[in-house]
Amino acid sequence: MFEPIREKINLARQKINEKGLQSLVDVALFAIITLGLHLLWWNWLWKWTPTSFLKDWADVLAHWVYLSSSWSLENIFGFIHNGYNDTLYFNGTYIQIVPSCSGLKQFYQLFFLLLIFPGPWKHKIWYIPMGMVLIFFVNVFRIVSLTYILVWWPERWDFAHMWVLRPFYYVVIFVLWMVWVERFWRTERTERTERTERTKRTKRL
């Protein structure tokens, strides 16, 4: 029943590979999945009442980001500040770590992007959590960077926040995805193709 469909899929893959379009197809899939997850988050998950537990997790994660950012500012960079209620105070101004700054949405996007994308499950079980830990530290780096920008270049804070450090999240997600595709998915696919070819040659013999 499904054999004609499989043949068409294999034929399409063969044509894509022959024309060297696989990378473009992969990037298009990345963009479609990422955009779909983004729209799903803001138009359904974040607004839907039964998923209010997401907001509770966002509060918890925002607090962890606040604690880590505060510790980094004081113990690594020697930046003296006061902190209260997930808010960093310094020089008459402040940065508040609100739930939307927690990085939970980026966790969700990375998790489902790699979950949906093909690849060996034995690597997904460690690569996805590792990527989420990296996203957490990227967020801490973002808060520390915004702190310095707010203190030394306050007129550039909005631009840095909206157009530099927020998109930086997606640069990191894209790099993690690219490593996944090149290091794990394509390697597995190549090995599977080679095994299939060896099996076919053995049957001919």
C-alpha angles and dihedrals in degrees: 000000000000096000095093090050092050091049091052092048092049090047091051091049091049092052091047091051093046091054093044093240099128093101091052091048091050093050091047090052090049091052094046094048093045093049091046092051090047093053092043091053099050098035100043122358098049094043101039110104098220089058093060085118085077089064090049090053090046089055091051093046092046088055091052090050089049093051093046093046092047091049092047094049093051104035103032104029100025091231108161113217144139125243134200137153094001090308129120115213125196139147095357095308138080148201118220119203102219125183093263087059093052096094092235092127090053090049089053094047095048093044096053095036091059092036092056096040116085120258144110113306092212087069097038091063091065103023096059095052090044090053091050091052089051090050089053092055091044087057091051089050088050093053093046091049092048089051092058092044092050092050099041104024107021092162089063096047098096093049093047092046097048105030107026114027099031093052087045087074090063093046088058092046090049092051091049090050092047091052089049093052096044100037103035116012099043092040091054092044092051092049091048091050091049091050091050091050092049090050091051092049091049092052091050090054 
